Amino acid sequence: MFKSLRPMLLCGAASAVIAFSAPAVAQTRSFDLPAQPAVSAIPAFAKQAGIQIVAPAGQLDGISTQAIHGELDRKKALTTLLQGTPLVVSSDDGAVVVLQVGTPAKAPAAAPKPQARVNDDPLEEVVVTSFRESLAQAKALKREAVGSEEVIVAEDIAAFPDLNLAESLQRVPGVTINRDSGEGRQITLRGLGPDFTRTQLNGMEVLGNTASGMDNRGAVSRTRSFDYSLFASELFDRVTVEKSYAAEQDEGGIGGTVGLSTAKPFDYDGFKAVFSAKGQNNSNTDSVTPRMVGLLSNRWGDFGALVSVAYSTNDSNEYGYRNWGWSQIKVNPANIGPGVSAADAAKMESGTIYAPQADTYSTWFDHRTRLGSTLALQYEPENGLKLGFDALYSRLTNDRKDYAMAAGGTNALTGNVSGTQVLQSAVIQGNTLVAANYTGVDMRNEYNTESDSTDFYQTVLHGSDQITDRLLVKGMVGYSRSDYELPYFDKVFLEAKNQGIGFDDRTTMPVNTYSFNTTDPSLWNLMRLDTQANKIINSYKNAKLDFEYALTDSSAIKTGFEYKRFEDEGAQYNNKVFYNVPADRAIPASTKYTVPYDTLVPYIVGDVDAIYKLIGQTRDIENAKFLSPGSDYHVTEDTKGGYIQYDLDTDVMERRLKANVGLRYYSTDLTSAGSVNSGGVLKPVTVPHTYSGVLPAANLAYFVEPDLVARLSANRNISRPALSDLQAAGTITTAPFGGSLTIGNPDLKPFTADAVEGSLEYYDGKVGFVSIGAFYKKLNSFISATTVTEPYSATGYPLSFLLPGQTGATPYNVSQPVNVSGASIKGVEVAVQRDFDFLPAPFNHLGMVANGTFADGSSPAIINGKSYDLPLVNLSRFSANATLYYETETWGVRISEAYRSQYLDSIGGNGNVGEAYEPTNNVDFSAHYNVTPHIKVTLEGLNLTDEHIVQFTDLTAHRIEVNTSSGRTFLWGVTCEF
């Protein structure tokens, strides 16, 4: 929505022109412009020179300008810029420069000769604020990069019905996303999961966490995975995804680096005001919620200020089927009815058959509120000094209401069958119970209300000074913090005893049948109350100082130093109170009601507020008495680093060559504080750890032809271990059929990878480009999990941590991260963009953007003592994006598709080898109509096919765990710009 280039139209009697303007200042200015297409170079030059430039519309296509750097006389700089192009200065009064197409000025002997695309059509008005133009600008930036990178500019981000930044990023080649509550959340880049992608905001590294309302998706995020759902996409005017690594970049992010940039006042010629208001609705809810964006920006000579605000609320309802997992069960002979064959009865008695744990129908309603605001100040006097201050605040809140009905009561289907349950029929395929009917099952329903929030804020002070014609000094200091809080997680369990249930998991959407009236309140009594609280706080302090010295007009040496301090801490509190020992507690009918949102079948739940008030349950539990065993931790990382890099931009064999080569050194001091098991007692401990390394990197871009670029990169980089893996703690998750114990490892070494990649990219003026590239990464040091299922008593942890009814013989899934031999990943990326201007009218307004990625990689995993070679977690072998658009000066429409093939979510557990998601294919739609030059109306649709999220466990048996619908989302509104 917000453009960094806003030309105004000057229409004469004979033709239309484009004017790029900025306030007039002195003739000598500091310039820093790479060689690039004229359509982006001329407005950038106008801004840096402080003049107005009038250029012929429609005739800039295919023209490339020269690079200019340093403190130069404005007229001399313009002459250098236009060398070798057909553009000449027809008039220059010191404030306004008029360009026209004429005889090319003589270029330096070694410079390549760009060929202008001839345009014989009459000049016409061109408004450079379109989706096409945003693609052209992004393409120009990609073309000028030395390493492999992708760029999204502001109009591009806002051109799709993206509820948050994660969904904008899914359109980048090689980027896939996971989804939760109907929105994108985290990204995977080139097959490497969210922990392998480093996120920078306004030049400094940041981290922000949220949570999922579903246990199967990890619930609270305690990793380095940045949750892009924190931010509305409208807050940013540029997103850069750097896939290759250079020594001047911070270490970290083997997958790549996502750089987020908020809008700045000097992005605009002067005053700018934008306001957008939309309504949105999800097909699984009845409400219409608002989405609003506003921006104000102005410049006063050398000073500029900008403020933007984005606010939205969104109601989503994700519902469907889930179970708690699959594990081997043993059915006592007395619990097998006459309808089960002798052969199947023997299998069920053997303890070798896998069965679903508590087949469940569930609903997750979420009222989400997202508020974001930015402030940018810039001061750029004419002496070469540049100062800037950026601040961002974002708040994401989720008010969830989660419902479930499960075969999980006292006599449940959550492990061995030895109570009142009777297996009446069974269908066994291989070693999996895929369908069955039971009687005598105690059913359990759940209703929990939870309210969580993430407050993220950042402040950055940055500047540069052109000390001499050759020496440039840059610096930055910044601070960011993310506070995740879940102060209220209140859950009520009701139980209906001695009921019948059947399940059939042979279809993608499993089917449950019930022999009783699930909406009869008289059958349901109080079983248990759970209260939980959670918090995660992380922060970054960052300082950088960089020097760039121009050795010659074509080469420079860069060096810099950095200090970074990262802190992460968290804790979880629980209070579980049981009311079904020895019998369920009766409660008034007024404290029960039927689930009020979409669900696969209706059923009764308990009113949380009414029952908490009736029982007097404690809700304020954030104190030591209720601290969950081993969940409190504090991780601190102090990193010092420095680099030296040589940059080159010259001609070889009359063709342009851009390159860099350098080394980066880093040293990290890690301290992990928490609680570890010692003799059956948790004791506080602090574990220090230090590691360091040298990271070489080299990148090259050779212009085989002016429009054909070959790239080659080689580097070494690291990714630091997940924060949950570094905890000096053992975290216990209990469940009726057992549970899990995850033990941290503060002595983990970081992931280390050697990478090489290459690509060929052809740029066809403004109308299109095509690229093909290949990459290979060898992870020399990799972190995987060892997983074993064993009796709880074998872990050595206190029996007091167990649920009532559990003993030391209860099986627990115990896992711990360890460094293992390396993994690897390789892949191929293809991308194409093309305006169909060669077609006859009206089809010449069509265009297409498409990309596809194939990636293959594996890593070792140890499950129950056996080693497996599994696909990398979060790796989809195939991913693709395609957008077909039709755009005129007054209206436009786009339809976009994002495909992601099957991918692992974890290495599995309870003997299941691998836990994964089935392929997804999401379709989005966007349309707009320009009522006036300043007013635009929009209609957008997200997930038009209501693509379900399907999760399963065990790659061979393919046992379904989750199948949910999140519905279709529609948005409509108006945008005003002045």
N, C-alpha and C positions, 0 to 999 in steps of 0.2 A: 504494500500500500504506500509506503513512504519511499520516495525516490531520492537518491543522492544527486541526481542530475535533473534539474527542472528547467529546460529551455522554454523561452516564450516565443510566440509566433509574431513575426513582423511581415505583414503582407503588403506588397507593392502592387502597382498597376499591372505589371507583366508577370510577376512570379512571386512565389512564397519562399521565405528563407527561414533559417533557424538562428536565433540569437542566443549566445551563451554569455552571461553577464556576471560581473562582480564589481564591487566598489573600486573606483579609480584610486591608485596609490602611486608611489614612486616608481621610476623606471627600472631600478635594480631590485631583483627579487631572488629568493632561493627556490630553485626548481629541482624536482625529483620525479621525472616521468620516464617510464620505460618505453621502448618502441612498441606501438600498439595501433589498432585501427583508429582512423581519424575521428570516427563518430564518438569514441570515448576520449581520445586524446585532446581534441579541441576544447570541450567543456572543462576538462581537468586543467589545461593550460590557462584558460580564461580565469579560473578560480585562483590559481597560483600567481598569475600575473596581475590580478586585480583590474582587469579591463573587460570590455564587452566585445565579443567577436560575433560577427554576422557571417554565416556560411550558407552556401546554396543547399537547400533541402533536397534530398533524393540523389545527390551526386557525391556523397561521402562514402557510399558503399564501395568496398574493395580497396580503399586507399589506406595505406599504413604510413605512419609518421616515424621520425627518428627519435631516439632517446635523448633526453637532455638532463643533466645533473649539475648541481652546484649553484653558486652565486653568480648570476649573469645579468647583463643588460637585457631589458625586456625585448627590444627589437632584435638584438642578436640571437636571443633564445628562440624567438618566433621564426627567424630565418633558418636556424638549425632544425627546428621542428618540421618545417615544410620542405626541407631538402629532399629531392628525389620524388616529390609528389606533383600532381598537376595543379595543385592549389597555389595561387599567387595572391599577394596583397594588392587590392585595387585602391584602397584608401586607408589612411591611418592618421587620425587627428590627436592621438595620444590618449584618448578615452575609449574610442570605438574603432575597431579594425574590421574592415569588410574584405572578405575573401571571395575569389571567384576562380573558376576553372580556366587555366591558361597554359602557357608553356612551362613545363616543369623546371624548377630551379635546379642547377647542377648539384649533384650529390657528390659526397666524397668518393674517391676512386674505389675504396674497398667496400663501400656500402652496397647491399643488395638492391636491386631495382624492382620495387613492388609494382605490380601491374594493376592499374585502376580498371574496374569493371565498367564498361561503357554503358551509359544509360541514355538512350535517345528519347525517352518519354518526356513529355512536358513536366516542368517542375510543379509539384503539388504540395499542399500542406502536410507536414509530418509532425505529429505530437509524440515526442519521445518519452512517453509514460506508459507504453503498452507492454503486454506480456512478451511480445516479440522483442521489444527493445531491451527488456530486462534479460532475456536469454542472450541477446547479442553482447550486452555488457559483461555478463558472467563468462561468456565464451572468450571475450577479449582478455579478461583477467587470467583465465585458465591458459590461454595461448602464451602469455608472457611469463608464466611461472617457469622456474628452472626444474623443479621436481614435479611429481604427479600431484595434482590437487583439483578439487572441484569447488565451484563458487555458486552460491545462491544470493542474488541481490534482492532488495526489498520488495519490488513489485512481484518478483517470482515467488517469494515466501507468501505474500498475502493473496496470491492469485488462486490458491486452492482453499477448499473448506477445511483448513487445518485447525483442529481444536487446540493444538499446542505445538511446540517446536519439534517434538519427536516426529510428528506426522509430516512436517515439512522436510525433514532430513531423509525420510524414506525414499524420496525421489532421486537421491544422489546415487550414481552407480556404485554398487558394492555395499550399500547401506540397507539393512533390514531392521525392523523394529518388533518388539513384543508389545502386547496390548493388555490393558486392564481397565475395567469399568467403562468400556466403550471407547477408550482413547489409547494412543500410543504412549509408551512410557520410557523405555530404554532402547539403545541402538546396538547393533552388531555391525562391525565394519570389516569387510572382506573375510567373513567367517570367524573372526575373533570377537568374543563376547564383550559385553559392556565394561568389564573390568580392564580390558585391554585398550580402551579408548580414553585418551586424555582430553579434558574439556578446559578451554581457556575462555574467559570473559573479559573483554576489553584489555587483553594482553597478559592476564595473569591466570594461573591455574585455580580452579574452583571445584567444589564438590557439593552436591545437594541430594538429600535422600527423602523418599516418601515410603509408603507402604501399600501393599495390596490387601484387599479385604478377604482374600482367599488363601488359606494355608497352602494349597497346592502350588501357589505361585510365589511362595517364599515369605509372605506376610511382610514384616518390617525389613527393609533393606539395610543390611549391615556390611556393605561392600564399598568398593570404589566406583560402582556403577552410577553414573550421573543420571538422575531422573529428569529427563527433558520435559516431562509433563508439568514441571514447576512453572514453566514460562509460556506465556502467550506468544505466538510467532510474530505478532505485530510490534513487539518491543524492539525488534532488530532490523537493521537495514542491510546487513551482510552476514552470511555464514560461510566460512571457508573450511573445507575438509582437506587437511594435508595428509596425504597417504604415504608419501616418502618423507624421509627424515634428513635434516641438515644439522650440522653441529651448532648453529646459532639457536636452534630450538631447544627448549627444556627437554631433559631426558624424561622418559616415560611414554607410555602409549605405543606399544608394539603395533597395535592395529592402526593407529593414526591419531591425529589431533583435530578436534573440532574447535574452531575459533569463532566465537560469537562477538559481534560488534553492534553496539547500540548506535542510534542516530546521533549526529553531531550538528551544531548550528552551521558550521562552514560547509555542510553538504548542500546547503541551499543558498540561492543568490541573495536573499534578504528575508523578509517576513514570510512565514509559512504557517498556515493553520489547517488542521485536518480534524474532521470529526466523523465517526462512523457509529451507527447504531443498528443492531441486528436482534432479531428474535430467533430462538432455536428450540427445537422439539425433538425428542427421541421417540421412536415408534413404540417402545416398550413402556412409555410413561404418558401421562395425560397433560403435563404441565408445559407451558411456554416460558422460557427463561431468557434474560437479557444478555447481550454481549456488546460492550461499548469500548471505543478507542478514541483518544484525543491526543493531539500534538500541537504545541505552539513553539515556534522558533523565530529568532530574529538576530540580526547582526547590526552592530554599531561601530563602524570602522574596524579597528583591530580586535574587537571583542564580540563574542557571540554567546547566546544562551539558548538552551532547548530543554523543554520538559515534555514528557509523554506519559500517558496513563492508559492502561488496559484493564478492563473489569468485565468479568463474566460469571454467571452461575449456570450450572448444567445439571439436570436430573437424568440419571441413567439407571436402568434396571437390567442387570445381567442375571439370567436364570437358566436352569436346566438340571442336568444330572451330574453328580460327583460321588466318589467314594473316598475313603481315607487311605486307600492303597490296596495292594494285593499281597497276601502272605500265605505260607503253607499252614493249613489247619489240620487238626486231628479230631474226628468225631467219635465219641464213645459208642460202642455197639448199642447201648440202651437208647441212644438218641437217633437211631436210624429206623424209619418206618418201613412198613411192608411194601410200599411202592418203589423202593430202591432195589435194583437187582443185586444179586449176591456179589457179582464182579465189581460193581460200582461201590457197594458197601465196603468191600475189602480195600479198595483204593482210598475211600474216605477215612477208614480206620488207620491207614498206614502213616498218615501225617505227611504225605508227599504231594498232596493236591493243593494247588493255589486257589484261593477263594477271595472274592471282593470283601473288603472290610466296611460293613455298614452302608449298603447301597442306599443312596440318599437323593432326594429331590431338594434343591436349594434355590434360594433367591437372594441376590445381593443388590439392594437399592442404595444409591449414593447421591447425595446432594452435594455437589462440588462447587466451591467458590474460588475463583482465581483473580488475584489483584496484583498488578505489576506497575511499577513507575520507574522512570529514568530521569536523570538530570545530567546535562552535559554543559560545561563551560569551556570556552576556548579563547585564548589570547595569543594573537600572532602579529606582533609588530613587524615593521619592514626590515628589521636588522638581522633576520634569520632565526630569531628565537621563537619557539612554539611551546606553549604551555596548555595543558588540558586537564580537566577534572571530570571524572565520570562517577556517577553513583546510581545504583540500582537497588530497588527493594521489591521483593515478590513474596506474596503470601498465598499458599494453597491450603484450603481446608476441605476435609471430607467428613460429612455427617452421614454415617452408614447405618442401615438397618438390615441385618442379615438374618435369614430364616433357613431352617433345614429340618427335614424329617428323616430320621435314620433308624436302621435296625441296630441301635446302639444303647439300649437300656441295660438293666441289670443282667438279664439273660439275653445276651446280644448275639449278633453275628459279627463279632469283632475279634475272632481268634478261635481257640479250641471250643468245641461244642460239647458241653457236659452238664448243662442245667436242665431247664424245662423245655428247651428247644427240641423239636423233632423234625428231622429231615424226611419229608414225605416223597420227594422226587428229585432226581438229579440228572443233569446232562453234563458229561465230562468229555472235553476235547483235549487229547494229549494229557497234560498234567494240570489242566485248568478246569475248574467248575464254572461253566459259562451260563448255566441256568439251573434254578432250583426252586422248590416250594418248601416252606417251613411253617410249622405251627408252634405255639407256645413261646413265641418271641416277645420280649419286652421292647416295645418301640420307644424311641426317644425323639422329642423335637427340641429345637433350639431357637431362641430369638435373642440376638444381642444388638445393643445400640453402642456405637462407638463414635467418638469425635476426635479426629487427629488434625494436626496442622504442621506445616513447614514454613518457617520464616527464614527467608534468604535475603541477605543484604551484602553489598559490596561497595567499597569506595576505592578509587584509583586516582593517583596524581601522576601524570606523565608529562614529559617534555623533551625537547631536543634543541640543540643550538649548533648552528653552522659556525664553529669557532674560526676557521679559515676556509679558503676556497676548497681545501682538500680534507679538512678534519671535521667530522660530524660527531657530536656527543649526544647520547640518548640516555634517559633514566626513567625509572618507574618505581613507585612504592605503592603497595596496595594491601587491603585487608578484606577478607570475606568470611562470612559465617553462615552456617545453616543449622537451625534449631528444629528438630523434629520432636513433637510431643504427642503422646497418646494418653491424655490424663484420664479418659473415661472409656473403658471397655467393659460393659456390664452385660452379663449373659444369664438367661434363665433356661433351665432344662425342665421339661415336663416328661412324664413317663406314662405309657399305656401298656399295662401288663397283659401277658398271655394272649397275644394276637397272632394272626397269620399273615405272612408276606411271601410273595414270589418275586423272583427277578429273572430277567433274560438279558444277558449282556452280549448276545450274538450279533447285535446290530450296532451301528455307530452311535445311535441314540438308544441306550439301554432303556428297558421298560420294567417298572415295578408295578405289582398288583397287590391289593390289600383286601383282606377278608373282613374288615370292619369299617365303620363310618369314621373316617379320619377327622371329620368336623364336629363330632359329638363331644362337647366339653366335659361331660360326666366321665369319660374314659381317661381323662388326663389329670394326673396329680403331680405335685412338685417333687422333683428328683434332686436338683442341685442348682447352686448359684456360683457363678465365676465372676470375679472382678480382676481386671488387669490394668496395668499402666506401663508405659514404655517411653523411653526418651533416647535420642541420639543427638549429640552436638559435635559438629566438626568445624574447624576454622583453618584458614591459611593466612600467613603473614609473608609477604613477598617483597623483595627489593632487588632491582637490577641496575647495572650500569654498563653501557655499551659504547664502544668507540669504533668509528669507521673512518679509515684513512684511504683516500684515493691515491694509489701509487701512480697511475697514469689515467688517461681519459677512458681506458677500457678495463682497468683492474683496480681492485681495492682489497685491503686487508681489514678484517673485522676481529675484534676481541671483546670479551665481556665477562662480567662476574655476577654471580647471583647467590642470594641467601633465601632459603625458603623454610618456614616452620609450619608443620601440619600437626594438628591435634584432633583426636577423635575419642569420644567417650560415650558410654551408654549404660543403660541398666533396664531391667524388666522386673516388675512386681506382680505377684499373683496372690489371690485369696480365693480358695475353693472350699465351699461349704456344702456338705452332703446332707440330704434330707430323706434318703431312701434306705437308711440303715436303722432299724430293721425293716421299716415299711415306708411307702410313699406318704408324704404329708398332703392332706387334703387342703385345698384352697378355694375361696369363693369363685363362683362362675363369673363374677364381674371382673376377675383378674385374667380372663382368657378371652381370646378372640381369634377369628380366622385371618390368615395372611392376607393383607389388603392389596398386594401387588401381584403381577403376573407370576404364575408358578405352574408347573406341569400338572399338579393336582392340588386342590385346596386342603388345608389342614389347620388344626388348632395350635396356637402358641400362647405362651404366658406373657402378660403385660409386664415389662421390665420395671417401669417406675412403680406401678401398683404393688408388685410383689416385693420389690426392695423395701418399699415403705412398710408393707405388712410384716416382713420378717425383721426389718431393722438391719439390713446388710450394710457393712462398712464399705464406703466408696472411696474414701481418702486413704490410699494404701501406700503412698510413696514414702516408706520408711523401712528401716532395716528389718523389722519384723516380717515383712511380706516380700523381701528381696528374693527373686528367683535364684536358685543355686547357680553360682558361677557366671551370672549374666552381667555383673558390674565389671567394667574394664576401662582402661585409659591407655591409648596408644599415642606416642609422640614421635615425630620424625623431624630431625634437623638436618637439612641438606645444604651443603656448600658446593658450588660448581663454577666452572669457568670454561671458556672455549676460545679457540682461534680458528679463523676461517678465511680462505682466500676466494674472492669472487672475480669472475672474468666475464666480460661482455664484449666480444670482438668479432672479427671476421676471419674465417679459415676457408681458403679456396673460394673466395668471393661469396661466402655464405656465412650467415650469422651463427656464432657459437656463444651460448651462455653456460656457465659452469660454476660450481663451488666445490671446495674440498676442505675438510677441517677435522678437528678433534675436539671432543668435549670430555672433561673430567668431572666426576661427581663423587661425593662422599656423604653417606647417610648414617647418622647416629639414631638408632631406634631404641625406644624404651617402651616395654609393654608391662602394664600393671594390672593385676587381677587376682583371682583366687584359683588355687589348684588343689587337687585331692592329695592329702597326706595322711595315711593311716585311717582312712574313712572319715576324715574331717577336712573341710575346706579351709585353707589358710591363705592369707594375703601374701603376694609375692610380686617382686619387680624384676623383670628380665631385660638386661641390656643386650644390644646387638649392633654391630657396625659392619657396613660393607661399602665398597667403593669400586670404581672401574673407569676405564677409558673407552669412549665411544667414537670410532671413526665414521665418517660419512662423506660421500661424494655424489654429486648430481650433475647431469649434463643434458642440455637441450641444444640440438643442432638443427638449424633450418635448412634442410636438404633443398627445399625450394621456399620462396617467401611464404607460401601457405602450407608447407609440409614440414612438420616438426617431428624429429626423432628424439626420444628421451631415454636416458639410462641412469639408474640409481643403484648404489650399493651402500649399505650402512649396518651398523650394530646399534641396537637400542634395548631398553629394559622396560618391564612393567613391574610395579611393586605388588607384593602379595595382597590378596583381599584382606580387608580390615578384620573380618570375622575369623580369618585363618591365623592372624597374628595375635589374637587375644590370649593372654595368659589365663585361660579359664576353660572350664568344661561346662557346656550348656546342656541342660536336660529338658527334653520335651516329652511329656507323659501322654499316654493314650491308653484306653482300656485294653487293647490287644497287645500292649507293650509300650514302645516309645523309642526315642532316639537320644543318643548322647554324642555331642560333637565337642571334640577336644581341640583347642587351638595349639599353635606351634610358633612361638615368637622367634625361633631360630631359623625360620625359612629364609632361603636365599631368593632374590628376585628372579622373575622370568628374564631370560636373556635370549635375544634372537638376532641372527644374522640374516639380512634380507637383500634381495636383488630383484629389480624389476625393470621393464622396458616397455615402450609404447611407440606407436606411430599415430600421428594426428594430422588430419587434413582439414583445413579451414577454407570454406567457400564463401569468402566475403562475409556479409551479414546474414546470408540466407541459410547457412548450415555448416555442419562439420561432421566428420566421422572419425572415430578412433578405435584402436584395438591395442590392448596391452596384456602383459603377462607378469605375474609376480610369484616369488617363492620366498618363504620364511622358514628358517631352521631354528627352532627353539631349543637352544643348547641346555638350558636349565628350565625345567617345567615343574609345575606344582599340580599334583593329583591327590586324590583321596584314597586312603585304605579303608574299606568298609567290611565289617564283620558282624554277624548276628550271634549274640551269645547271651547266656543268663545274666541278669542284672548283677548278681552276686560276684560274677567274674570281673566286673569293672572296678570293684573296690570302693565304689561310692556309697554313701550312707543309705541304709534302707529307709530312713525317714523321708527321703525325697519322693518315695513312691506314692501312688494313689491308693486309697483304701481298697483292699481286696487283692492288691498285687503283692508278690513275694519275691525273694531273691531268685526264684526260678523263672520269673517272667522274662521272656526274650526281649532284648533291646538291640537296636541297630546302632553300633558304635563306629564312628568315623573320625579320622584325623588326617589333616593335610600333610603331605610329605613331598620333598623334592625327589623327582624321578628322572630317568633318562629322557632325553628330549623328544618333543613332538615336532611336527612339520605341517606346513600348509602351502598349497600352490593353487594358482587359479588364473583365469582369463577373464578380462572385461572387454565388452564391446559397447560403444555408445554412438548414437547418431541423432542429429538434429537437422531438420530441413523445413524451410518455408516452401510451399508448393506454388511459388510465383510463376513457374513455367506453365501452369495450367491455364486454360482460358477462363475468363470471368464467368461466373462468380467464384469458381473453385480455386482461384489464385489466392484466396484469403485463408486457405487451409494450411496447416503445418503439423509437424509431428516431432516429438521428442521421445526417444526410446533408449533403453540400455539393458544389458543383461550380464550377469556374472556367474561363472562356474568356479567353484572352489572345492578343494578336496584336502582333508587333513585328518590326522588321528593322533591319539595320545594313549598312553598306558593307564589302566585302572586296575585296582586290586579289590576284588569282591569275594568275601569269604575265603581269603587266602589264595584265590586263583587269579592269575593275571589275564586281562583282556585288553585287546587293542580296539578302542572305541573311537567313533568320530568325535572331533572336538565339540565340547559343549557350546551350544548356540550356533553351530555351523550349519547353514543351509547350503546344500551342494549347488542348487540353482536359485537364483533370484532375478527378478526382472521388473522393470517399470516402463510404462508407455503412456504417453499423453497425446491425444489428438485434439487439435484446437482449430477453431475458425474465428477470425478476428477482423473486424472492420474498424473504421474510425468511430463508429457509434455503438457497436455492440459486439459481443464475443461469447463463445461458449467453448468449454473444454470438458473432456471426459478422461479420467486417469485410472490406470490399473496398476496395482502393486502385488506381485506374486512372490511368495516365499515357500520353498520346499520344506520337507520335514526336517526338524532339528532337535537335538538333545537338549534337555533342560538340566539334567544331572546324570551321574553315572548309575543311578538307581539305588535300590536298597531292598532289604528283606529277601535277598536272593534274586531279585529281578535285575537283569543286565540292561541298564539304560532306561531313562525316563525321557519321553519326547513329546513333541507337538506335531500334529498332522499338518500338511501343507495348507496355506491360506492364500486367498486371492481377493483382495479388497478393491472395490470399484467406487470412485468418487466423481463428483460432477460439479461444475461451476459455470455460471452464466452471469453476464452483466449487460447493462444498457446505460449509455451516457445520455441522461436527460438533457443536460447542458454541459458546457465545458467544465463546470465546477461540481456537478451533481451526478452521481452514479447510483443506480439501484442494482442489487445483486440477489441471486438465488443459488443456493449451494446444497449439495447432498453428500453425505458421508456413509460409506458402507452400504451402498444401495442394494446389495444382494443379501444383506444380513448374514454375512459369513460367520459361521460358528467357530468357536475356539475348542479344539478337541485335543485332549492330553491323554497319553497312554503310557504304560510301563512295560518293560521287557521288549526289546527289539524283535525277538523271534516270536513270542507268544502274542504280542500286541494286545495287551489287556487294557481296556478302556477305563480311564479314571475320571475324566471330566468332559462334558459336552455342554456348552452354554451358548446362548444367544444374547448379544448386546444390543440388537436392534439397529434401525436406520436413524441417522440424525439429519435434520434439515434446518437450514439457516436462510433467512431472508432479511434484507435491510437496505440502508442507504448510506452513502459516503459523500461527504462534502469537503472540497479542498479550495483554499483561497491563498 
